[in-house]
Amino acid sequence: MPKVTIIYKAKTPAAQEQAEHLGQWLGERSAGVHLLEAKGGEPRAGNGLEEPLPADTGLVVVLGGDGTMLGAVRQVVTSGLEGVPILGVNLGGLGFLTALAPKELLPAMEKVLAGHYQASPRLMLDGIVRRQGRELARFIALNDLVINKAALARIVELEAVVDGSPLTTFQADGLIVSTPTGSTAYNLSAGGPICHPALNCIVVSPICSFTLTNRPLLLGPEMTLSVTLGHRAQETTLTCDGQVGLELEPGDEIRFQRSEHTVHLIQSPFRDYFEILKTKLRWG
């Protein structure tokens, strides 16, 4: 039986109680258990590195919401455990990444421990920031990498190049570069397309474009998008999955590309992707 690392939402007694209950349930089945409280708080600066998980982890269970899951995914990748399946439980409702309800946790665990589950690999993105010709920072995202400005009443000019060929200069409040998994997050709010997570593509969506001809764009999974900030790009940041980030400067180049890393998210055994989509979007 795999050793299970349980990551629960920070500063949330209900999540800690659920984690302890699950740990006891697993212990009764002779499974090794690690309990870890997720890091909470506002988005922070840094290079995206997280504390490593125990090396003997064979299964990760995340108790919280999609934000808790995104932080846990970075820990899984940083720990070199990307082949380990991840099961997400949304303690507040139904999420895209944490698709199980609390009452479904133990029935789902029975199936997972018996090996009756599907955990498809999810495409991830690298965001590489270069300043004056040298690499400044590198981020890895499951959902999205976002260039966003803080200054009001100003647009930012972003010169975009795909595989060395000039594409356009986005004039907008910012730019979202997302995976299919992240297409239902910030990308959806900005009018970008919904992509099934089984697709291999990179989604590029301008935020509140000043030019109506700047539209969302799908790139091939092996393509590289390079974006250079114009001289008016003051108070502009790059954020990774809405949780870690870096302040940018005019002239900075950000390279977006498919990561060599993937993670394996366990699908709900009780509902498929389209049922979750219909529920979240309240489609009839």
N, C-alpha and C positions, 0 to 999 in steps of 0.2 A: 504494500500500500504506500502511495507517495506521501512524503512529508508535506504538510500544508502550511503555507504562510497566509495568515489572515490579516489584511490591511483594512482598518476601519477609519471612518471619518473623524477628523480631529475635533476635540472639544465637544463631542456629542455623546452624552451618556447612553442614549438609546443604541447608538452604534457599538459602543464598548460592551454594553450588556449583550447585544446580539452576537458579538464576536466571542465573548466568553462562553455563551451558551453553545455556539457552534464548536468551540474548542473542546468543551466537555463532551459533546456528542461524538466528536472525532476520537477523543481519548478513549471513550467506551468501546470504540472499534479498533483500538490499538494503533491509531495513526499518530505520527509525530506532528506537533503543532507549534508554530511560531506566531505570536500575536504582536502586531506592529501598529502603532497609531500613525495615521497619515499626517503629513505636514499641512497645516492650515495657514490661512492668512491671505493677504493681498498678493498680486503678481509681484515678483521680485527680480532684480537684476542678477545676472550671472551667466555662466556658460551652459546651464541646463543639466549639470551633473547632479545626480542624486546619491544618497547613501545606498550602498549595496545591500541586497537581500541575502539571507542565509544561503550558502552555496548548495546545501542539500535540499533546497525547495523543489518539489515535484509538481505542485499545484498552487496557484495563487487565487485566493478568494477576496474580492473587494467589496466592502460593505459601506455604502454611502451614495454618492451620485456620480454623474459623468465626470465632474471635476476631480473627485477622488480617484476615479479610474484613470484619468489622464496622467495624474501624478504617479500612480502605481505603475503604469506602462513605462514611464521613463526609468523608474527604479529597476524594472525587469530587464530592460535593454542595457542599462548601465552595469547591471550585475552579470551580464553575459548569459542570461536565462531566457532568451527570446523564444526558445523552443518549448518553454513551459506553458501549458494552457492557463488562461485567466478566466475566472467566472465572476461576473459582476451582479451585485444585488442592489437595487435602488431602494433605499429606506424611505424616500419621500413619495415616490410614485413610480411611473414607468419611464425609463430612459432609453436612449438609443444604444449606449454602450453598456449600461447596467440594466439589462432587460428583464431581470427576474424581480418579482415582488417578494417581500419578506416571507410570506406564507408558502412560497414555492421553493425556498432555499433547501430545506431538508429533503423533499422529494427529488429535487434536481441533484443534490449531492449523492443520493443513492445511485442515480443513474451514472453520474460522473465517476464515482469510485468503482463502479462495475465496468467502466470503459465504454458506456453507451452514450456517446456524445459526439458532436461535430465542432471542430475548432478550426475554422478556415484562417489562413494567413491574411493579415491586413497590410496593405501598402503603407509605408511611412515616407516622410520627406526629410531631407537634410536642408538646412538653411545655413549657408556659409557667408559670413560678413568679412569683406576685405576693405581695408582702409589704407590708402597710399601704397597699394601694391602688396600688402602683407595681410595674412589671415588674422583677424581680430577675435572672432568667436565662431562657434559652430553649435547649431541646435538640431534636435531631432524631434519631429512632431508626428503624432498619430492623426490629429484633426487638421490643424492649419498653422501656417506662419503668416503673420499680418504686419504690414507696414501701415502705421497709423500716425496721424498728426495730432498734437495737442492744441496748437494755436488756432483760435477761432477766426472765422472769416478769411481764412487763407487756404488755398489749394496747394497740393504738392505735385511737382512734376517728376515723373518716374520714367526714365528712358528704358524701354524693354527690348531685349535681344533674345532670340530663341536659336540655340545652336549656332551662334555666330552671325545670324541674319537679323538685321534690325526689324523690329515688329512695329512699335508705335511708341509715342510718349503719352503715357496716361496722365491726364490732368484731373485729379480727384482728391477726395479726402484721404485716400489710402488705397491699399491693394491687399486682397485676400488670396493666398495660394493654399489650396486645400487638397486633401486626399478625398477619395470617394466616401470613406468613413466620416470625414469631417464635413461633407457637403450638406448635411442637415444641421450644422451648427451656424456659425456666423455667416458663412457663405449663403445659406438659405435666407437669412434676414436681409442680405444685400442684394437679393434678386438672382442669385446664382442657381444653377441647375441641381436637382437632386440626382445623385448617382448611386446605383446599387453598390454596396461595398465589395462585391465580387469583381467589379470593373477594375481595369488597370489604366488609370489616366490621372492627369494633374489638372485641377480646376483653378482657373485664374479669373477672379472677379474684382473689378474696380468698385470702390466704395463711393457712392454719391458722385459719379463722374460729372465733371463740368462739361464734357463733350458727349453729346448723345450717341456719337458713333463708337465710343469706347464701350464694348459689350463683353459679357463673360465669354471665356474661351476655354476649350478643352485641349490639352496637349497630350501627346503620346507619353507613355511611362518612361521611356528612355531619353526624352528630350530634356534639355537644360534651359531654364529661364534665368537670364541675368538682368537685374534691375539696378540702375544707377540713379542716385538721388540728385535732383537738380539743385541749383544754388539757393533756391527759396525754401528748401526743405529744413526749416527750423523747427525745433521741438518735435521731432519725429522719432518714433520708436519702432523696433521690431519685437513682436511678442510671439512666443511659441506656445500653442495650445492655451493661450490666455493666462499663462501662469508664470513663465519666466521670460525675461526680455533684456533688451539692450537699447540704450539711447544711440541714435544714429546722427551722422553729420552730413552736410552737403558733400557730394562726391563719393560717398560710400557706395560700394557695390555689394549687392546681396545675390548670391547664386542659389537658386532653388532646383533641387534635383531629387530623383527617387533615391531613397536610402537603401543601403545594402541590408539593413535590418528590417525584420517584420516581427509582428507579434500575433499570437493565436488566441482569439477571443472565442470562448465557448458560446455557441448559439443556444437560445432558450429552447428547451425540449417541449415547451408548451405552446409556443406561438412563433410564426415565421416573421421575417423582416417586414413583409407588407402589412401584416396585422398590426405590428408595432407602429409602422408609418401611419396607417389609417387612424390609429388611436391617438397618436401624438398630434396629428394635423386635423383631427376631427372630421375626417372625410366620411361621407355617408356610405 
